[in-house]
Amino acid sequence: MLLKLMNVDYCLTETPFEYRHFCWFCGEPKHLLFGFPHNHWLVFNCSHIPIQIPSCKECYQFAYSAKVDSIWQVHVHVKQQLMKHYHKDLAIGLNWTKEELENSGFEGGTFEGFQRSAWFMYEVAKGRVSYKPWPLIVNGVTLEHIDEKETFYFDGMRYPTIDDAINHYVKIFDLNLNFFKQVLAKVGDAKFSQAIRYSRIYIGATPQEQRAALVDILY
């Protein structure tokens, strides 16, 4: 189905019946159709035909600001913006468990509202960031996502890229970015949690102490 918008002929992608009310980016209820490429960001080497996909209002705004070359790069950009937006909510799941919040004893105090809504907000944030979009199909043909960046899965979360996971944990735990990357390079991304724990031990360490710590890591 061809649609005319801003002098661009868009093909409306086929949405599976069970996802007909959802945003392609995050799984929230859809409100708009996002078209790519669009006239506010000229793309000369887009790897696919102009398409439209269902989007919620927030993801639409994030997507519209992406200065990239394909819809899959737009997807990565939107996920990165959602992570920034929900940074504090995502941190809840790293610092608390659901049971700890329920038994925190905040009732009747300043933090009662936090106790009541924190875990719900964490689950919403985690769900939107981790949501996996359905394949893009036009006229029965699935579009190849040849330039999609590799996603990274860790601790129940689906990160746009491993760099996004690294930056997230560096910010949450106030880690030294370069030191954490060097630790991760030695132990490998399969031991991401070990790299986090080891790096947390050396928060505030001097450069000399960090260099010595890296020597102690066995390949």
MDAnalysis code that builds the backbone (N, CA, C; Angstrom):
import MDAnalysis as mda
import numpy as np

u = mda.Universe.empty(657, n_residues=219, atom_resindex=np.repeat(np.arange(219), 3), trajectory=True)
u.add_TopologyAttr("name", ["N", "CA", "C"] * 219)
u.add_TopologyAttr("resid", np.arange(1, 220))
u.add_TopologyAttr("resname", ["MET", "LEU", "LEU", "LYS", "LEU", "MET", "ASN", "VAL", "ASP", "TYR", "CYS", "LEU", "THR", "GLU", "THR", "PRO", "PHE", "GLU", "TYR", "ARG", "HIS", "PHE", "CYS", "TRP", "PHE", "CYS", "GLY", "GLU", "PRO", "LYS", "HIS", "LEU", "LEU", "PHE", "GLY", "PHE", "PRO", "HIS", "ASN", "HIS", "TRP", "LEU", "VAL", "PHE", "ASN", "CYS", "SER", "HIS", "ILE", "PRO", "ILE", "GLN", "ILE", "PRO", "SER", "CYS", "LYS", "GLU", "CYS", "TYR", "GLN", "PHE", "ALA", "TYR", "SER", "ALA", "LYS", "VAL", "ASP", "SER", "ILE", "TRP", "GLN", "VAL", "HIS", "VAL", "HIS", "VAL", "LYS", "GLN", "GLN", "LEU", "MET", "LYS", "HIS", "TYR", "HIS", "LYS", "ASP", "LEU", "ALA", "ILE", "GLY", "LEU", "ASN", "TRP", "THR", "LYS", "GLU", "GLU", "LEU", "GLU", "ASN", "SER", "GLY", "PHE", "GLU", "GLY", "GLY", "THR", "PHE", "GLU", "GLY", "PHE", "GLN", "ARG", "SER", "ALA", "TRP", "PHE", "MET", "TYR", "GLU", "VAL", "ALA", "LYS", "GLY", "ARG", "VAL", "SER", "TYR", "LYS", "PRO", "TRP", "PRO", "LEU", "ILE", "VAL", "ASN", "GLY", "VAL", "THR", "LEU", "GLU", "HIS", "ILE", "ASP", "GLU", "LYS", "GLU", "THR", "PHE", "TYR", "PHE", "ASP", "GLY", "MET", "ARG", "TYR", "PRO", "THR", "ILE", "ASP", "ASP", "ALA", "ILE", "ASN", "HIS", "TYR", "VAL", "LYS", "ILE", "PHE", "ASP", "LEU", "ASN", "LEU", "ASN", "PHE", "PHE", "LYS", "GLN", "VAL", "LEU", "ALA", "LYS", "VAL", "GLY", "ASP", "ALA", "LYS", "PHE", "SER", "GLN", "ALA", "ILE", "ARG", "TYR", "SER", "ARG", "ILE", "TYR", "ILE", "GLY", "ALA", "THR", "PRO", "GLN", "GLU", "GLN", "ARG", "ALA", "ALA", "LEU", "VAL", "ASP", "ILE", "LEU", "TYR"])
u.atoms.positions = np.array([
    [0.855, -1.193, 0.000],
    [0.000, 0.000, 0.000],
    [0.885, 1.235, 0.000],
    [0.716, 2.111, -0.991],
    [1.517, 3.315, -1.090],
    [0.786, 4.494, -0.481],
    [1.494, 5.272, 0.327],
    [0.934, 6.454, 0.940],
    [1.750, 7.654, 0.507],
    [1.122, 8.801, 0.310],
    [1.807, 10.018, -0.110],
    [1.932, 10.938, 1.084],
    [3.162, 11.304, 1.458],
    [3.380, 12.176, 2.600],
    [4.645, 12.977, 2.364],
    [4.540, 14.306, 2.381],
    [5.689, 15.181, 2.242],
    [6.491, 14.853, 0.985],
    [5.786, 14.548, -0.125],
    [6.412, 14.244, -1.405],
    [7.229, 12.955, -1.390],
    [6.993, 12.097, -0.408],
    [7.665, 10.804, -0.356],
    [6.612, 9.711, -0.466],
    [6.837, 8.745, -1.353],
    [5.925, 7.610, -1.483],
    [6.343, 6.528, -0.505],
    [5.524, 6.290, 0.507],
    [5.844, 5.309, 1.543],
    [5.090, 4.012, 1.320],
    [5.756, 2.916, 1.644],
    [5.097, 1.616, 1.696],
    [4.776, 1.323, 3.155],
    [3.536, 1.041, 3.446],
    [3.133, 0.705, 4.804],
    [3.489, -0.750, 5.074],
    [4.300, -0.980, 6.089],
    [4.723, -2.339, 6.395],
    [3.564, -3.160, 6.953],
    [3.664, -4.469, 6.778],
    [2.623, -5.377, 7.246],
    [2.850, -5.679, 8.734],
    [1.835, -5.421, 9.541],
    [1.928, -5.663, 10.979],
    [1.199, -6.948, 11.342],
    [1.865, -7.887, 12.015],
    [1.171, -9.110, 12.456],
    [-0.061, -8.764, 13.275],
    [-1.104, -9.559, 13.148],
    [-2.390, -9.254, 13.779],
    [-2.255, -8.999, 15.276],
    [-1.433, -9.821, 15.965],
    [-1.320, -9.699, 17.418],
    [-0.572, -8.438, 17.849],
    [0.092, -7.763, 16.884],
    [0.825, -6.543, 17.204],
    [0.185, -5.292, 16.592],
    [-1.028, -5.415, 16.114],
    [-1.637, -4.339, 15.330],
    [-1.847, -3.049, 16.119],
    [-1.852, -3.123, 17.439],
    [-2.069, -1.925, 18.251],
    [-0.781, -1.431, 18.925],
    [0.363, -2.000, 18.558],
    [1.599, -1.723, 19.281],
    [2.578, -0.864, 18.486],
    [3.448, -0.199, 19.227],
    [4.562, 0.557, 18.650],
    [5.653, -0.425, 18.239],
    [6.184, -0.265, 17.044],
    [7.234, -1.163, 16.544],
    [8.517, -1.060, 17.365],
    [8.765, 0.106, 17.933],
    [10.002, 0.333, 18.668],
    [9.979, -0.233, 20.088],
    [8.857, -0.031, 20.808],
    [8.884, -0.342, 22.238],
    [7.725, -1.187, 22.738],
    [6.714, -1.445, 21.905],
    [5.606, -2.291, 22.325],
    [4.488, -1.581, 23.067],
    [4.620, -0.260, 23.269],
    [3.539, 0.505, 23.889],
    [2.419, 0.731, 22.859],
    [1.236, 1.195, 23.276],
    [0.170, 1.463, 22.310],
    [0.605, 2.463, 21.233],
    [0.255, 2.178, 19.990],
    [0.655, 3.041, 18.879],
    [-0.278, 4.251, 18.777],
    [0.265, 5.361, 18.266],
    [-0.531, 6.567, 18.043],
    [-0.319, 7.159, 16.647],
    [0.871, 6.902, 16.070],
    [1.245, 7.545, 14.820],
    [1.920, 6.544, 13.888],
    [2.126, 6.977, 12.640],
    [2.923, 6.219, 11.688],
    [4.203, 7.001, 11.424],
    [5.321, 6.357, 11.622],
    [6.612, 7.004, 11.373],
    [7.139, 6.566, 10.017],
    [7.461, 7.543, 9.184],
    [7.980, 7.255, 7.858],
    [9.471, 7.522, 7.758],
    [10.184, 6.619, 7.092],
    [11.619, 6.813, 6.892],
    [12.011, 6.289, 5.518],
    [12.862, 7.055, 4.809],
    [13.415, 8.372, 5.178],
    [12.374, 9.473, 5.033],
    [12.680, 10.640, 5.625],
    [11.753, 11.769, 5.546],
    [12.514, 13.022, 5.112],
    [11.776, 14.069, 4.763],
    [12.387, 15.250, 4.153],
    [13.183, 16.120, 5.107],
    [13.102, 15.846, 6.416],
    [13.871, 16.647, 7.365],
    [15.245, 16.047, 7.629],
    [15.516, 14.887, 7.027],
    [16.857, 14.304, 7.097],
    [17.080, 13.538, 5.794],
    [17.795, 14.167, 4.890],
    [17.987, 13.592, 3.569],
    [18.946, 12.409, 3.633],
    [18.511, 11.292, 3.074],
    [19.323, 10.075, 3.051],
    [19.565, 9.682, 1.597],
    [20.830, 9.547, 1.239],
    [21.165, 9.243, -0.148],
    [21.580, 7.787, -0.350],
    [21.785, 7.064, 0.739],
    [22.221, 5.665, 0.616],
    [21.402, 4.740, 1.493],
    [20.109, 5.004, 1.606],
    [19.233, 4.149, 2.416],
    [19.173, 2.756, 1.787],
    [19.277, 1.727, 2.622],
    [19.347, 0.346, 2.124],
    [17.978, -0.263, 1.846],
    [16.898, 0.503, 2.050],
    [15.554, -0.047, 1.845],
    [14.648, 1.020, 1.254],
    [13.501, 0.594, 0.774],
    [12.525, 1.521, 0.209],
    [11.916, 2.370, 1.326],
    [11.327, 3.527, 1.005],
    [10.650, 4.333, 2.027],
    [9.493, 3.554, 2.648],
    [9.475, 3.484, 3.970],
    [8.454, 2.689, 4.656],
    [7.843, 3.472, 5.812],
    [6.691, 3.012, 6.249],
    [6.035, 3.546, 7.433],
    [5.788, 2.412, 8.421],
    [5.996, 2.727, 9.703],
    [5.778, 1.742, 10.761],
    [4.983, 2.394, 11.881],
    [4.200, 1.607, 12.637],
    [3.435, 2.166, 13.762],
    [4.367, 2.562, 14.904],
    [4.033, 3.673, 15.558],
    [4.886, 4.185, 16.633],
    [4.046, 4.883, 17.689],
    [4.522, 4.836, 18.933],
    [3.916, 5.659, 19.976],
    [4.442, 7.085, 19.824],
    [3.854, 8.037, 20.537],
    [4.243, 9.432, 20.387],
    [5.689, 9.684, 20.800],
    [6.109, 9.064, 21.909],
    [7.454, 9.309, 22.411],
    [8.509, 8.753, 21.465],
    [8.327, 7.511, 21.028],
    [9.285, 6.908, 20.112],
    [9.291, 7.634, 18.773],
    [8.144, 8.155, 18.364],
    [8.072, 8.920, 17.121],
    [8.990, 10.135, 17.197],
    [8.959, 10.841, 18.308],
    [9.815, 12.017, 18.477],
    [11.287, 11.633, 18.468],
    [11.621, 10.549, 19.173],
    [13.003, 10.080, 19.175],
    [13.429, 9.669, 17.762],
    [12.559, 8.936, 17.085],
    [12.885, 8.441, 15.745],
    [13.083, 9.593, 14.767],
    [12.245, 10.619, 14.890],
    [12.310, 11.743, 13.961],
    [13.618, 12.517, 14.105],
    [14.244, 12.429, 15.279],
    [15.489, 13.171, 15.511],
    [16.722, 12.384, 15.081],
    [16.551, 11.123, 14.671],
    [17.691, 10.280, 14.311],
    [18.283, 10.711, 12.970],
    [19.565, 10.953, 12.946],
    [20.268, 11.337, 11.719],
    [21.089, 10.140, 11.253],
    [20.388, 9.188, 10.660],
    [20.998, 7.910, 10.277],
    [20.514, 7.516, 8.885],
    [20.910, 6.310, 8.449],
    [20.674, 5.930, 7.063],
    [19.673, 4.802, 6.838],
    [19.124, 4.218, 7.909],
    [18.166, 3.132, 7.717],
    [17.229, 3.058, 8.910],
    [16.124, 2.367, 8.736],
    [15.139, 2.236, 9.810],
    [15.712, 1.446, 10.972],
    [16.656, 0.531, 10.718],
    [17.235, -0.247, 11.812],
    [18.208, 0.603, 12.631],
    [18.863, 1.543, 11.986],
    [19.685, 2.492, 12.723],
    [18.804, 3.447, 13.524],
    [17.634, 3.771, 12.977],
    [16.649, 4.556, 13.735],
    [16.249, 3.790, 14.987],
    [16.029, 2.495, 14.846],
    [15.641, 1.650, 15.981],
    [16.686, 1.719, 17.091],
    [17.960, 1.617, 16.732],
    [19.038, 1.709, 17.724],
    [19.010, 3.065, 18.407],
    [18.833, 4.121, 17.628],
    [18.784, 5.482, 18.181],
    [17.638, 5.634, 19.173],
    [16.467, 5.115, 18.820],
    [15.304, 5.219, 19.706],
    [15.569, 4.482, 21.018],
    [16.139, 3.291, 20.943],
    [16.438, 2.525, 22.157],
    [17.440, 3.280, 23.035],
    [18.422, 3.899, 22.420],
    [19.417, 4.662, 23.181],
    [18.762, 5.847, 23.887],
    [17.825, 6.499, 23.202],
    [17.128, 7.632, 23.812],
    [16.203, 7.162, 24.944],
    [15.586, 6.009, 24.781],
    [14.755, 5.457, 25.855],
    [15.600, 5.132, 27.082],
    [16.810, 4.618, 26.856],
    [17.697, 4.321, 27.981],
    [18.079, 5.589, 28.732],
    [18.333, 6.661, 28.008],
    [18.655, 7.937, 28.648],
    [17.451, 8.447, 29.436],
    [16.283, 8.354, 28.818],
    [15.064, 8.860, 29.443],
    [14.729, 8.083, 30.726],
    [14.942, 6.765, 30.697],
    [14.581, 5.905, 31.820],
    [15.786, 5.520, 32.681],
    [16.849, 6.284, 32.591],
    [18.081, 5.934, 33.300],
    [17.840, 5.659, 34.788],
    [17.145, 6.548, 35.470],
    [16.910, 6.384, 36.907],
    [15.995, 5.196, 37.192],
    [15.014, 4.972, 36.337],
    [14.100, 3.838, 36.539],
    [14.825, 2.509, 36.327],
    [15.698, 2.443, 35.330],
    [16.445, 1.220, 35.089],
    [17.411, 0.921, 36.228],
    [17.893, 1.978, 36.884],
    [18.822, 1.797, 37.998],
    [18.152, 1.125, 39.189],
    [16.830, 1.239, 39.284],
    [16.102, 0.630, 40.408],
    [16.340, -0.871, 40.451],
    [16.289, -1.512, 39.290],
    [16.464, -2.952, 39.237],
    [17.872, -3.415, 39.553],
    [18.835, -2.500, 39.505],
    [20.212, -2.855, 39.848],
    [20.507, -2.647, 41.327],
    [19.716, -1.806, 41.968],
    [19.964, -1.463, 43.366],
    [18.974, -2.094, 44.343],
    [17.841, -2.601, 43.809],
    [16.812, -3.183, 44.661],
    [16.280, -4.450, 44.018],
    [15.657, -5.284, 44.825],
    [14.798, -6.350, 44.313],
    [13.364, -5.950, 44.630],
    [12.402, -6.619, 44.013],
    [11.002, -6.311, 44.274],
    [10.670, -6.538, 45.745],
    [11.219, -7.619, 46.306],
    [10.944, -7.937, 47.709],
    [11.552, -6.890, 48.643],
    [12.736, -6.418, 48.326],
    [13.380, -5.395, 49.155],
    [12.558, -4.113, 49.171],
    [12.004, -3.742, 48.039],
    [11.176, -2.536, 47.983],
    [9.895, -2.722, 48.793],
    [9.288, -3.895, 48.664],
    [8.035, -4.146, 49.385],
    [8.245, -4.122, 50.899],
    [9.443, -4.489, 51.325],
    [9.736, -4.552, 52.764],
    [10.664, -3.429, 53.223],
    [10.680, -2.340, 52.471],
    [11.625, -1.259, 52.766],
    [11.215, -0.401, 53.961],
    [9.954, -0.475, 54.366],
    [9.507, 0.306, 55.518],
    [9.320, 1.787, 55.242],
    [9.062, 2.139, 53.965],
    [8.886, 3.539, 53.601],
    [7.454, 4.038, 53.823],
    [6.553, 3.153, 54.255],
    [5.148, 3.542, 54.396],
    [5.006, 4.740, 55.335],
    [4.209, 5.700, 54.886],
    [3.926, 6.864, 55.710],
    [5.040, 7.893, 55.747],
    [6.114, 7.664, 55.037],
    [7.234, 8.587, 55.046],
    [7.405, 9.297, 53.717],
    [8.504, 10.001, 53.594],
    [8.800, 10.782, 52.392],
    [8.907, 9.901, 51.163],
    [9.382, 8.660, 51.335],
    [9.635, 7.784, 50.198],
    [8.513, 6.782, 49.947],
    [7.343, 7.035, 50.510],
    [6.237, 6.098, 50.323],
    [5.852, 5.986, 48.849],
    [5.816, 7.125, 48.155],
    [5.465, 7.111, 46.739],
    [6.474, 6.321, 45.924],
    [7.741, 6.447, 46.276],
    [8.787, 5.691, 45.598],
    [8.585, 4.196, 45.806],
    [8.299, 3.801, 47.034],
    [8.083, 2.386, 47.330],
    [6.904, 1.833, 46.523],
    [5.882, 2.644, 46.352],
    [4.658, 2.186, 45.702],
    [4.826, 2.034, 44.188],
    [5.611, 2.900, 43.570],
    [5.650, 2.925, 42.108],
    [6.982, 2.520, 41.492],
    [8.034, 2.421, 42.288],
    [9.381, 2.236, 41.738],
    [9.504, 0.964, 40.901],
    [9.061, -0.168, 41.446],
    [9.249, -1.420, 40.712],
    [8.418, -1.456, 39.437],
    [7.234, -0.878, 39.489],
    [6.394, -0.791, 38.291],
    [7.101, 0.023, 37.204],
    [7.682, 1.158, 37.582],
    [8.385, 1.998, 36.610],
    [9.599, 1.274, 36.050],
    [10.286, 0.513, 36.894],
    [11.432, -0.260, 36.420],
    [10.985, -1.281, 35.376],
    [9.895, -1.976, 35.634],
    [9.427, -2.991, 34.699],
    [8.971, -2.368, 33.381],
    [8.334, -1.192, 33.454],
    [7.928, -0.487, 32.238],
    [9.157, -0.103, 31.416],
    [10.150, 0.487, 32.093],
    [11.369, 0.919, 31.405],
    [12.098, -0.266, 30.784],
    [12.259, -1.325, 31.555],
    [12.952, -2.514, 31.070],
    [12.209, -3.113, 29.874],
    [10.888, -3.160, 29.956],
    [10.096, -3.725, 28.877],
    [10.226, -2.942, 27.588],
    [10.227, -1.606, 27.689],
    [10.310, -0.781, 26.486],
    [11.692, -0.861, 25.849],
    [12.724, -0.829, 26.673],
    [14.084, -0.894, 26.142],
    [14.372, -2.273, 25.543],
    [13.877, -3.320, 26.188],
    [14.183, -4.690, 25.760],
    [13.263, -5.197, 24.657],
    [12.219, -4.474, 24.336],
    [11.229, -4.945, 23.366],
    [11.869, -5.230, 22.007],
    [11.583, -6.401, 21.477],
    [12.127, -6.806, 20.180],
    [11.073, -6.594, 19.100],
    [11.361, -5.772, 18.098],
    [10.358, -5.490, 17.062],
    [10.140, -6.682, 16.141],
    [8.979, -6.719, 15.524],
    [8.684, -7.785, 14.587],
    [9.369, -7.499, 13.244],
    [9.558, -8.517, 12.404],
    [10.204, -8.315, 11.098],
    [9.409, -7.347, 10.231],
    [10.112, -6.574, 9.434],
    [9.465, -5.615, 8.544],
    [9.185, -6.285, 7.203],
    [7.901, -6.317, 6.839],
    [7.480, -6.994, 5.614],
    [6.691, -6.025, 4.742],
    [7.035, -5.972, 3.467],
    [6.329, -5.140, 2.495],
    [5.935, -6.022, 1.311],
    [4.645, -6.080, 1.032],
    [4.131, -6.895, -0.072],
    [4.609, -8.348, 0.019],
    [4.626, -8.860, 1.238],
    [4.993, -10.256, 1.438],
    [6.484, -10.532, 1.470],
    [7.299, -9.501, 1.299],
    [8.753, -9.676, 1.277],
    [9.363, -9.054, 2.535],
    [10.169, -9.824, 3.242],
    [10.823, -9.329, 4.451],
    [12.034, -8.482, 4.091],
    [12.106, -7.281, 4.639],
    [13.240, -6.400, 4.372],
    [14.463, -6.893, 5.142],
    [15.590, -6.945, 4.480],
    [16.828, -7.377, 5.122],
    [17.411, -6.268, 5.974],
    [17.744, -6.571, 7.215],
    [18.363, -5.576, 8.079],
    [19.877, -5.786, 8.061],
    [20.462, -5.520, 6.927],
    [21.883, -5.810, 6.719],
    [22.799, -4.883, 7.508],
    [22.311, -3.727, 7.896],
    [23.172, -2.788, 8.612],
    [22.773, -2.645, 10.071],
    [22.032, -3.605, 10.599],
    [21.610, -3.541, 11.992],
    [22.799, -3.794, 12.912],
    [22.959, -2.954, 13.910],
    [24.002, -3.187, 14.902],
    [23.602, -4.365, 15.774],
    [24.601, -5.107, 16.240],
    [24.336, -6.299, 17.024],
    [23.841, -5.939, 18.420],
    [22.719, -6.496, 18.808],
    [22.193, -6.246, 20.145],
    [22.971, -7.059, 21.175],
    [22.830, -6.661, 22.428],
    [23.561, -7.327, 23.506],
    [22.589, -7.655, 24.630],
    [22.562, -8.919, 25.037],
    [21.660, -9.374, 26.087],
    [22.438, -9.571, 27.378],
    [21.907, -8.995, 28.459],
    [22.545, -9.198, 29.755],
    [21.541, -8.981, 30.877],
    [21.490, -9.924, 31.803],
    [20.661, -9.824, 32.998],
    [19.207, -9.493, 32.671],
    [18.681, -10.153, 31.652],
    [17.281, -9.971, 31.285],
    [16.976, -8.740, 30.473],
    [18.012, -7.982, 30.105],
    [17.827, -6.762, 29.325],
    [18.374, -6.944, 27.917],
    [17.707, -6.335, 26.959],
    [18.164, -6.342, 25.564],
    [18.648, -4.926, 25.239],
    [19.961, -4.763, 25.176],
    [20.558, -3.448, 24.914],
    [20.763, -3.252, 23.411],
    [20.624, -2.012, 22.925],
    [20.830, -1.761, 21.489],
    [22.192, -2.261, 21.011],
    [23.241, -1.984, 21.780],
    [24.595, -2.452, 21.478],
    [25.310, -2.731, 22.797],
    [26.439, -3.402, 22.742],
    [27.194, -3.653, 23.966],
    [27.741, -2.349, 24.543],
    [28.017, -1.375, 23.680],
    [28.485, -0.069, 24.172],
    [27.424, 0.605, 25.035],
    [26.154, 0.411, 24.683],
    [25.075, 0.987, 25.494],
    [25.006, 0.315, 26.855],
    [25.233, -1.000, 26.884],
    [25.259, -1.716, 28.167],
    [26.438, -1.242, 29.014],
    [27.587, -1.075, 28.390],
    [28.778, -0.592, 29.108],
    [28.523, 0.782, 29.703],
    [28.026, 1.702, 28.888],
    [27.782, 3.064, 29.368],
    [26.738, 3.110, 30.470],
    [25.753, 2.231, 30.371],
    [24.694, 2.172, 31.384],
    [25.270, 1.786, 32.740],
    [26.060, 0.736, 32.780],
    [26.623, 0.281, 34.051],
    [27.707, 1.214, 34.573],
    [28.438, 1.824, 33.678],
    [29.439, 2.813, 34.102],
    [28.765, 3.968, 34.821],
    [27.631, 4.410, 34.279],
    [26.916, 5.534, 34.880],
    [26.237, 5.135, 36.185],
    [25.635, 3.955, 36.214],
    [24.916, 3.502, 37.400],
    [25.856, 3.321, 38.586],
    [27.005, 2.676, 38.338],
    [27.922, 2.332, 39.426],
    [29.131, 3.264, 39.520],
    [29.129, 4.326, 38.701],
    [30.220, 5.299, 38.727],
    [31.575, 4.618, 38.491],
    [31.623, 3.748, 37.494],
    [32.842, 3.037, 37.164],
    [33.749, 3.898, 36.282],
    [35.025, 3.568, 36.277],
    [35.951, 4.194, 35.343],
    [35.767, 3.525, 33.980],
    [35.356, 4.306, 32.992],
    [34.993, 3.741, 31.694],
    [36.156, 2.985, 31.055],
    [37.317, 3.600, 30.993],
    [38.454, 2.969, 30.330],
    [38.887, 1.692, 31.058],
    [38.874, 1.754, 32.396],
    [39.265, 0.574, 33.171],
    [38.274, -0.563, 32.946],
    [36.985, -0.250, 32.982],
    [35.968, -1.274, 32.774],
    [36.110, -1.911, 31.392],
    [36.360, -1.096, 30.367],
    [36.520, -1.637, 29.026],
    [37.740, -2.545, 28.925],
    [38.808, -2.159, 29.606],
    [40.017, -2.985, 29.581],
    [39.787, -4.311, 30.305],
    [39.068, -4.266, 31.418],
    [38.722, -5.498, 32.133],
    [37.875, -6.386, 31.236],
    [36.860, -5.792, 30.601],
    [35.954, -6.548, 29.740],
    [36.700, -7.142, 28.553],
    [37.661, -6.404, 28.019],
    [38.450, -6.904, 26.892],
    [39.245, -8.143, 27.291],
    [39.660, -8.202, 28.554],
    [40.437, -9.354, 29.030],
    [39.555, -10.564, 29.327],
    [38.415, -10.337, 29.969],
    [37.594, -11.484, 30.381],
    [36.576, -11.891, 29.326],
    [36.238, -10.971, 28.393],
    [35.263, -11.271, 27.357],
    [33.847, -10.898, 27.757],
    [33.002, -10.570, 26.769],
    [31.646, -10.097, 27.089],
    [30.762, -11.184, 27.689],
    [31.159, -12.451, 27.543],
    [30.392, -13.529, 28.183],
    [30.503, -13.459, 29.703],
    [31.526, -12.752, 30.196],
    [31.720, -12.583, 31.637],
    [31.496, -11.118, 32.023],
    [30.452, -10.545, 31.433],
    [30.128, -9.137, 31.660],
    [29.903, -8.849, 33.146],
    [29.203, -9.746, 33.839],
    [28.910, -9.513, 35.255],
    [30.185, -9.546, 36.093],
    [31.120, -10.432, 35.746],
    [32.391, -10.480, 36.466],
    [33.193, -9.200, 36.254],
    [33.145, -8.675, 35.045],
    [33.847, -7.429, 34.749],
    [33.276, -6.273, 35.574],
    [31.952, -6.271, 35.760],
    [31.315, -5.237, 36.577],
    [31.787, -5.349, 38.026],
    [31.710, -6.570, 38.573],
    [32.095, -6.769, 39.967],
    [33.558, -6.400, 40.201],
    [34.430, -6.812, 39.304],
    [35.859, -6.515, 39.446],
    [36.104, -5.012, 39.362],
    [35.420, -4.344, 38.444],
    [35.606, -2.901, 38.273],
    [35.089, -2.124, 39.476],
    [34.031, -2.631, 40.100],
    [33.484, -1.944, 41.275],
    [34.459, -1.976, 42.451],
    [35.267, -3.015, 42.507],
    [36.262, -3.103, 43.581],
    [37.263, -1.953, 43.489],
    [37.518, -1.506, 42.263],
    [38.567, -0.505, 42.045],
    [38.017, 0.893, 41.754],
    [36.798, 1.157, 42.203],
    [36.268, 2.517, 42.100],
    [37.137, 3.443, 42.958],
    [37.614, 4.508, 42.371],
    [38.463, 5.452, 43.092],
    [39.928, 5.064, 43.134],
    [40.275, 3.949, 42.490],
    [41.672, 3.513, 42.486],
    [42.524, 4.452, 41.635],
    [43.789, 4.530, 41.967],
    [44.724, 5.358, 41.196],
    [45.042, 4.648, 39.880],
    [45.560, 5.372, 38.889],
    [45.958, 4.724, 37.630],
    [46.954, 3.590, 37.845],
    [47.862, 3.765, 38.784],
    [48.836, 2.715, 39.067],
    [48.150, 1.471, 39.623],
    [47.193, 1.666, 40.523],
    [46.458, 0.538, 41.098],
    [45.628, -0.178, 40.027],
    [45.065, 0.595, 39.115],
    [44.286, 0.000, 38.035],
    [45.169, -0.832, 37.110],
    [46.351, -0.319, 36.790],
    [47.271, -1.071, 35.929],
    [47.688, -2.376, 36.600],
    [47.947, -2.313, 37.897],
    [48.308, -3.528, 38.621],
    [47.159, -4.516, 38.632],
    [45.934, -4.001, 38.775],
    [44.746, -4.866, 38.799],
    [44.560, -5.562, 37.471],
    [44.848, -4.868, 36.376],
    [44.699, -5.472, 35.053],
    [45.718, -6.585, 34.847],
    [46.896, -6.416, 35.395],
    [47.926, -7.449, 35.283],
    [47.484, -8.721, 35.991],
    [46.733, -8.576, 37.087],
    [46.304, -9.725, 37.877],
    [45.222, -10.559, 37.209],
    [44.557, -9.990, 36.181],
    [43.475, -10.720, 35.504],
    [44.078, -11.742, 34.552],
    [43.658, -12.975, 34.700],
    [44.120, -14.050, 33.801],
    [43.231, -14.083, 32.559],
    [43.823, -14.314, 31.433],
    [43.046, -14.449, 30.208],
    [42.220, -15.713, 30.251],
])
